[in-house]
Amino acid sequence: MEFQDVVRRRRMIRNYAETPVDRSVVDRAIRNATHAPSAGFSQGWGFLVLETPEDVRRWWAATTDPADLAAPDAWLTGMMRAPVVIVPCSSKAAYLRRYAEPDKGWTDEDEARWPMPFWHMDAAMASLLILQTAVDEGLGSCFFGIPPEREQGVRREFGIPDTFDPVGVITIGHRAQDAGTAGSPARRPRRPLDDVLHRGTWGGAEGAD
Ligand SMILES: Cc1cc2nc3c(=O)[nH]c(=O)nc-3n(C[C@H](O)[C@H](O)[C@H](O)COP(=O)(O)O)c2cc1C
């Protein structure tokens, strides 16, 4: 698929068919993710992949209220059918360590050097490559958040170490018809280029927001 088509076609899919996804597709998605840029080539990411029905069930059990599991809404029903769940994780420790190495030299590992959490940014860039790989494979995918009150349970259930933080979660699967779960783009327009593009200077007061 042409790159521009991958970009144009990508959107978050929240309703899947039960058809399995080939393991080679998952492998390709993760391999592509490792080609994401990372600060200092730290590559402080890790990807928990759940691709058996039992593991995927464990995911939803760990992140969902039992009452919601018993009577899932359209979002949950569509998402739970996705045969693959990937949890991209980022490691702040890996960046502090990497930048203390001789070619970087920030031996104090001072966190004040990191006004932007590059570890999360890099995991997000890797995540986009996973989403784009799904599009290129003719599949659907969705990046979404983990409810904060569920994070500890997720860590326990899947053995995610303290040195890694899950930045979100990605479902991948064969697309099914939208079931009223199209998401925000159905309710608000894409911002026009003039709104987001600031050539040379950000502009006056009218451009302040
Ligand atoms: C950081 C992040 C968190 C998101 N969290 C959720 C979520 O919790 N649930 C959900 O259904 N979609 C979630 N989305 C998907 C967005 O709603 C979606 O990307 C946005 O509406 C634009 O639509 P599109 O990606 O289909 O173009 C999230 C996306 C991002 C990038």
The ligand as an SDF file (V2000), in Angstrom:
LIG
                    3D

 31 33  0  0  0  0  0  0  0  0999 V2000
   -3.2970    8.7780   23.4600 C   0  0  0  0  0  0  0  0  0  0  0  0
   -4.6240    8.3030   22.8840 C   0  0  0  0  0  0  0  0  0  0  0  0
   -5.5990    7.8080   23.7460 C   0  0  0  0  0  0  0  0  0  0  0  0
   -6.8090    7.3470   23.2340 C   0  0  0  0  0  0  0  0  0  0  0  0
   -7.7360    6.7870   24.0800 N   0  0  0  0  0  0  0  0  0  0  0  0
   -8.8450    6.2490   23.5570 C   0  0  0  0  0  0  0  0  0  0  0  0
   -9.7580    5.5450   24.4220 C   0  0  0  0  0  0  0  0  0  0  0  0
   -9.5340    5.4220   25.6410 O   0  0  0  0  0  0  0  0  0  0  0  0
  -10.8550    4.9860   23.8530 N   0  0  0  0  0  0  0  0  0  0  0  0
  -11.0900    5.0690   22.5060 C   0  0  0  0  0  0  0  0  0  0  0  0
  -12.1080    4.5310   22.0420 O   0  0  0  0  0  0  0  0  0  0  0  0
  -10.2550    5.7240   21.6640 N   0  0  0  0  0  0  0  0  0  0  0  0
   -9.1440    6.3080   22.1630 C   0  0  0  0  0  0  0  0  0  0  0  0
   -8.2610    6.9600   21.3260 N   0  0  0  0  0  0  0  0  0  0  0  0
   -8.5740    7.1110   19.9090 C   0  0  0  0  0  0  0  0  0  0  0  0
   -8.9690    8.5540   19.5660 C   0  0  0  0  0  0  0  0  0  0  0  0
  -10.2810    8.7940   19.9880 O   0  0  0  0  0  0  0  0  0  0  0  0
   -8.8300    8.7600   18.0730 C   0  0  0  0  0  0  0  0  0  0  0  0
   -7.4770    8.5900   17.7040 O   0  0  0  0  0  0  0  0  0  0  0  0
   -9.2800   10.1600   17.6280 C   0  0  0  0  0  0  0  0  0  0  0  0
  -10.6480   10.3450   17.8960 O   0  0  0  0  0  0  0  0  0  0  0  0
   -9.0260   10.3860   16.1500 C   0  0  0  0  0  0  0  0  0  0  0  0
   -9.6530    9.3670   15.3910 O   0  0  0  0  0  0  0  0  0  0  0  0
   -8.8390    8.4020   14.3860 P   0  0  0  0  0  0  0  0  0  0  0  0
   -7.6360    7.9000   15.1270 O   0  0  0  0  0  0  0  0  0  0  0  0
   -9.8330    7.3380   14.0430 O   0  0  0  0  0  0  0  0  0  0  0  0
   -8.4350    9.2560   13.2340 O   0  0  0  0  0  0  0  0  0  0  0  0
   -7.0560    7.4180   21.8350 C   0  0  0  0  0  0  0  0  0  0  0  0
   -6.0550    7.9210   20.9870 C   0  0  0  0  0  0  0  0  0  0  0  0
   -4.8560    8.3380   21.4900 C   0  0  0  0  0  0  0  0  0  0  0  0
   -3.7930    8.8430   20.5350 C   0  0  0  0  0  0  0  0  0  0  0  0
  1  2  1  0
  2  3  1  0
  2 30  2  0
  3  4  2  0
  4  5  1  0
  4 28  1  0
  5  6  2  0
  6  7  1  0
  6 13  1  0
  7  8  2  0
  7  9  1  0
  9 10  1  0
 10 11  2  0
 10 12  1  0
 12 13  2  0
 13 14  1  0
 14 15  1  0
 14 28  1  0
 15 16  1  0
 16 17  1  0
 16 18  1  0
 18 19  1  0
 18 20  1  0
 20 21  1  0
 20 22  1  0
 22 23  1  0
 23 24  1  0
 24 25  2  0
 24 26  1  0
 24 27  1  0
 28 29  2  0
 29 30  1  0
 30 31  1  0
M  END
$$$$
